[in-house]
Amino acid sequence: MSPSSLRPLCLVLVLAVLGGSALDAVLNLGDTFSGEICDPSDVDVLHFDALAATACRVRVTATGPISLRPRLQLIDLGTDQVLADVTAATIQADTLNLQLPSTGQYELRVSSADGSVGPYQLQSIGRYSLDKLNFFTRETVPAGGQSEVGFDALAGFQFFATIQPPNNSQAIPANPVLEGPGGPIALTGFLFQPPNQLAIKGLPLGITSLQSFVLRADNIGGTGQLVTHIMLRPTLPAKNVQESDDCP
């Protein structure tokens, strides 16, 4: 996959810590997180949602006067498969760099490789393939029937779409409905209707995690093809520095 086929990933990670103290935090991909392994048995766990074909890179660096030798694992929670297990040669694990196989939830685990303890800093970068953000579908819809296209989206995405007949098609799209996890989403103020075409522009999806959607439209013309163009635009968050509580 070439770099030009990738876009920055706006991805939310939810952090929980197993071990000495409980911690919940929310990170946007691109943020920096500072944590600490206080006991050789401590494991810090980060859960995040991602689309298939996301290029994921994670760096963990030991900081402070005590040199932690970190271990970093990446797990696909859909299959419970360990996708990567990286142990730093000295005080840094910087080789977790791979393409995620499927859309779903993943887990990062930070722990001690050899019983050493101490603070660390975690940085993550993600890029996803354009074919998950910008794609076309073509379907033949009978007179009086409906077109139907499904897609997945992440937190912070804006939604754009057009539905129209190709040349020589008798189909006419009307009455679009976008079904989300909570039911239909109001399109008022975002729906435009040029002749024989529907367009939805800049609709915030209002979700905080990975969700599935379906876009439907009635065909009020004759039997024919309708082409749906789906475009998802990430909203890049401001980068933040997040810190866990100090060890007891």
TORTOR-346620 format. One record per residue (C-alpha): residue number from 1; residue in three letters; x, y, z. Coordinates in Angstrom, 2 decimals. Layout:
BEGIN
- NUM_ALA_X_Y_Z;
...
//
This chain:
BEGIN
- 1_MET_0.00_0.00_0.00;
- 2_SER_1.47_3.34_-1.04;
- 3_PRO_1.63_6.33_1.35;
- 4_SER_-0.67_8.27_-0.97;
- 5_SER_-3.47_5.78_-0.31;
- 6_LEU_-3.47_6.50_3.42;
- 7_ARG_-5.01_9.28_5.49;
- 8_PRO_-4.43_10.32_9.15;
- 9_LEU_-6.57_8.29_11.49;
- 10_CYS_-8.84_10.03_13.96;
- 11_LEU_-9.19_7.22_16.44;
- 12_VAL_-10.29_7.08_20.07;
- 13_LEU_-8.47_4.87_22.56;
- 14_VAL_-9.90_4.00_25.98;
- 15_LEU_-7.31_3.23_28.66;
- 16_ALA_-7.66_0.90_31.61;
- 17_VAL_-4.87_-0.24_33.90;
- 18_LEU_-4.60_-3.71_35.38;
- 19_GLY_-2.52_-4.02_38.50;
- 20_GLY_-1.91_-1.65_41.40;
- 21_SER_-4.51_1.00_40.59;
- 22_ALA_-7.58_1.33_38.36;
- 23_LEU_-7.53_4.05_35.72;
- 24_ASP_-9.89_5.02_32.90;
- 25_ALA_-8.88_7.60_30.31;
- 26_VAL_-9.76_8.53_26.75;
- 27_LEU_-7.07_9.30_24.20;
- 28_ASN_-7.25_10.42_20.60;
- 29_LEU_-4.75_8.76_18.34;
- 30_GLY_-1.83_11.14_18.04;
- 31_ASP_-1.94_12.08_21.73;
- 32_THR_0.93_11.29_24.07;
- 33_PHE_0.24_9.18_27.15;
- 34_SER_2.56_9.05_30.15;
- 35_GLY_2.13_6.02_32.41;
- 36_GLU_4.10_3.99_34.90;
- 37_ILE_4.69_0.31_35.59;
- 38_CYS_4.83_0.27_39.39;
- 39_ASP_5.14_-3.46_39.97;
- 40_PRO_6.64_-6.22_37.77;
- 41_SER_3.13_-7.70_37.41;
- 42_ASP_1.45_-4.46_36.27;
- 43_VAL_-0.14_-4.35_32.82;
- 44_ASP_-1.54_-1.14_31.28;
- 45_VAL_-4.27_-1.86_28.71;
- 46_LEU_-5.52_0.43_25.94;
- 47_HIS_-8.60_-0.47_23.89;
- 48_PHE_-9.21_1.21_20.55;
- 49_ASP_-11.49_0.90_17.54;
- 50_ALA_-10.10_0.81_14.01;
- 51_LEU_-11.11_0.23_10.41;
- 52_ALA_-9.66_-2.59_8.35;
- 53_ALA_-6.34_-1.85_6.61;
- 54_THR_-5.37_0.82_9.14;
- 55_ALA_-1.59_1.24_9.24;
- 56_CYS_-0.73_1.30_12.96;
- 57_ARG_2.58_2.35_14.56;
- 58_VAL_3.17_2.51_18.32;
- 59_ARG_6.23_3.70_20.25;
- 60_VAL_6.81_3.12_23.95;
- 61_THR_9.81_4.79_25.59;
- 62_ALA_10.97_4.43_29.18;
- 63_THR_11.43_7.74_30.99;
- 64_GLY_12.67_8.85_34.40;
- 65_PRO_15.54_7.67_36.58;
- 66_ILE_14.44_4.01_36.70;
- 67_SER_14.88_2.33_33.34;
- 68_LEU_11.83_0.21_32.51;
- 69_ARG_12.40_-2.35_29.77;
- 70_PRO_8.91_-2.32_28.26;
- 71_ARG_7.00_-5.07_26.52;
- 72_LEU_4.26_-4.10_24.07;
- 73_GLN_1.53_-6.41_22.75;
- 74_LEU_-1.23_-5.78_20.20;
- 75_ILE_-4.30_-8.07_20.30;
- 76_ASP_-7.25_-8.33_17.91;
- 77_LEU_-10.21_-8.61_20.30;
- 78_GLY_-12.44_-9.99_17.55;
- 79_THR_-10.30_-13.11_17.22;
- 80_ASP_-8.20_-12.96_20.43;
- 81_GLN_-5.16_-13.20_18.17;
- 82_VAL_-1.87_-11.63_19.29;
- 83_LEU_-0.82_-9.60_16.24;
- 84_ALA_2.45_-8.32_17.66;
- 85_ASP_4.58_-8.93_20.75;
- 86_VAL_7.53_-6.55_21.00;
- 87_THR_10.16_-6.48_23.72;
- 88_ALA_12.56_-3.57_23.86;
- 89_ALA_16.23_-4.44_23.55;
- 90_THR_17.01_-1.72_26.10;
- 91_ILE_14.53_0.97_27.15;
- 92_GLN_12.45_1.45_24.02;
- 93_ALA_9.94_-0.60_22.03;
- 94_ASP_9.61_1.02_18.63;
- 95_THR_8.99_-1.81_16.21;
- 96_LEU_5.22_-2.29_16.43;
- 97_ASN_4.36_-1.28_12.89;
- 98_LEU_1.70_-3.22_10.98;
- 99_GLN_-1.57_-3.09_9.05;
- 100_LEU_-4.66_-4.03_11.04;
- 101_PRO_-6.52_-6.95_9.45;
- 102_SER_-10.15_-6.06_10.07;
- 103_THR_-12.63_-3.49_11.33;
- 104_GLY_-13.19_-3.88_15.07;
- 105_GLN_-11.67_-3.41_18.51;
- 106_TYR_-8.02_-3.88_19.39;
- 107_GLU_-6.03_-3.89_22.61;
- 108_LEU_-2.54_-2.60_23.41;
- 109_ARG_-0.81_-3.94_26.53;
- 110_VAL_2.21_-2.28_28.12;
- 111_SER_4.10_-4.29_30.75;
- 112_SER_7.59_-5.05_32.03;
- 113_ALA_9.74_-7.38_29.93;
- 114_ASP_12.11_-8.43_32.70;
- 115_GLY_10.70_-7.33_36.07;
- 116_SER_12.01_-3.78_35.79;
- 117_VAL_9.67_-0.92_36.73;
- 118_GLY_9.37_2.77_36.02;
- 119_PRO_7.58_5.44_34.00;
- 120_TYR_7.09_5.39_30.24;
- 121_GLN_5.68_7.45_27.40;
- 122_LEU_3.44_5.99_24.67;
- 123_GLN_2.86_7.55_21.25;
- 124_SER_0.70_6.05_18.52;
- 125_ILE_0.15_6.88_14.88;
- 126_GLY_-2.55_5.49_12.60;
- 127_ARG_-3.40_5.93_8.96;
- 128_TYR_-6.23_4.29_7.07;
- 129_SER_-6.82_3.34_3.50;
- 130_LEU_-8.79_5.68_1.27;
- 131_ASP_-11.08_2.85_0.16;
- 132_LYS_-12.57_2.83_3.68;
- 133_LEU_-13.33_6.57_3.48;
- 134_ASN_-14.36_7.11_-0.14;
- 135_PHE_-16.15_4.43_-2.18;
- 136_PHE_-18.90_3.84_-4.76;
- 137_THR_-21.58_1.16_-5.00;
- 138_ARG_-23.82_0.47_-8.00;
- 139_GLU_-27.02_-1.53_-7.70;
- 140_THR_-30.12_-2.22_-9.78;
- 141_VAL_-33.22_-1.12_-7.87;
- 142_PRO_-36.73_-2.12_-8.98;
- 143_ALA_-39.45_0.49_-9.37;
- 144_GLY_-40.85_1.16_-5.90;
- 145_GLY_-37.85_-0.50_-4.26;
- 146_GLN_-34.99_0.83_-2.14;
- 147_SER_-31.26_1.18_-2.53;
- 148_GLU_-29.23_0.14_0.51;
- 149_VAL_-25.55_0.71_1.34;
- 150_GLY_-23.85_-0.09_4.67;
- 151_PHE_-20.63_1.32_6.11;
- 152_ASP_-18.65_1.58_9.36;
- 153_ALA_-17.51_4.84_10.97;
- 154_LEU_-15.41_5.97_13.91;
- 155_ALA_-15.79_8.76_16.45;
- 156_GLY_-15.44_12.23_14.98;
- 157_PHE_-16.37_11.30_11.41;
- 158_GLN_-18.46_13.57_9.19;
- 159_PHE_-20.65_11.97_6.53;
- 160_PHE_-21.04_12.95_2.88;
- 161_ALA_-22.97_11.01_0.22;
- 162_THR_-24.58_11.29_-3.18;
- 163_ILE_-27.18_8.97_-4.71;
- 164_GLN_-27.93_9.32_-8.42;
- 165_PRO_-28.80_7.31_-11.53;
- 166_PRO_-26.14_6.79_-14.20;
- 167_ASN_-26.87_7.76_-17.80;
- 168_ASN_-29.86_5.96_-19.34;
- 169_SER_-31.15_4.69_-15.98;
- 170_GLN_-34.86_5.18_-15.25;
- 171_ALA_-34.39_5.12_-11.48;
- 172_ILE_-35.04_8.30_-9.45;
- 173_PRO_-33.81_8.42_-5.82;
- 174_ALA_-35.96_10.02_-3.11;
- 175_ASN_-36.63_10.01_0.64;
- 176_PRO_-33.16_9.08_1.93;
- 177_VAL_-32.86_7.55_5.41;
- 178_LEU_-29.60_7.13_7.33;
- 179_GLU_-29.97_4.44_10.00;
- 180_GLY_-27.53_4.57_12.90;
- 181_PRO_-27.14_2.58_16.11;
- 182_GLY_-29.92_4.60_17.73;
- 183_GLY_-32.29_4.65_14.76;
- 184_PRO_-32.77_7.15_11.91;
- 185_ILE_-30.55_10.26_11.95;
- 186_ALA_-32.15_13.61_11.07;
- 187_LEU_-30.85_14.95_7.75;
- 188_THR_-32.45_18.40_8.03;
- 189_GLY_-29.96_21.09_7.03;
- 190_PHE_-27.56_18.58_5.45;
- 191_LEU_-29.75_17.21_2.61;
- 192_PHE_-29.68_18.74_-0.87;
- 193_GLN_-31.81_17.55_-3.79;
- 194_PRO_-30.63_18.53_-7.28;
- 195_PRO_-32.71_17.05_-10.14;
- 196_ASN_-32.72_13.22_-9.97;
- 197_GLN_-30.01_13.28_-7.30;
- 198_LEU_-29.68_13.27_-3.51;
- 199_ALA_-26.72_14.79_-1.68;
- 200_ILE_-25.86_14.76_2.02;
- 201_LYS_-23.05_17.11_3.01;
- 202_GLY_-21.07_17.40_6.26;
- 203_LEU_-23.40_15.49_8.58;
- 204_PRO_-21.78_14.85_12.01;
- 205_LEU_-22.46_11.23_12.94;
- 206_GLY_-22.32_11.97_16.68;
- 207_ILE_-20.71_8.70_17.79;
- 208_THR_-17.98_8.01_20.34;
- 209_SER_-16.93_4.55_19.15;
- 210_LEU_-17.01_2.29_16.10;
- 211_GLN_-20.57_1.97_14.75;
- 212_SER_-22.32_0.59_11.67;
- 213_PHE_-24.70_2.61_9.48;
- 214_VAL_-27.04_1.96_6.55;
- 215_LEU_-28.06_4.55_3.93;
- 216_ARG_-31.34_3.83_2.10;
- 217_ALA_-33.29_5.67_-0.59;
- 218_ASP_-36.60_4.98_-2.35;
- 219_ASN_-36.69_4.56_-6.12;
- 220_ILE_-39.70_6.57_-7.34;
- 221_GLY_-38.80_6.05_-11.00;
- 222_GLY_-38.56_2.96_-13.16;
- 223_THR_-36.35_-0.06_-12.61;
- 224_GLY_-32.74_0.94_-13.08;
- 225_GLN_-29.36_1.43_-11.51;
- 226_LEU_-28.50_3.85_-8.70;
- 227_VAL_-24.94_4.82_-7.83;
- 228_THR_-24.19_5.69_-4.19;
- 229_HIS_-20.97_7.53_-3.34;
- 230_ILE_-20.03_7.43_0.36;
- 231_MET_-17.41_9.82_1.76;
- 232_LEU_-16.26_9.84_5.39;
- 233_ARG_-14.16_12.76_6.62;
- 234_PRO_-12.29_12.47_9.94;
- 235_THR_-12.25_15.43_12.28;
- 236_LEU_-8.71_15.60_13.62;
- 237_PRO_-8.69_16.34_17.37;
- 238_ALA_-6.25_18.62_19.12;
- 239_LYS_-3.26_16.70_20.40;
- 240_ASN_-3.12_16.33_24.18;
- 241_VAL_-0.78_14.96_26.77;
- 242_GLN_-2.47_12.51_29.12;
- 243_GLU_-0.94_11.29_32.37;
- 244_SER_-1.87_8.44_34.71;
- 245_ASP_-1.86_8.69_38.47;
- 246_ASP_1.48_8.25_40.22;
- 247_CYS_2.27_4.88_41.70;
- 248_PRO_1.15_4.49_45.33;
//
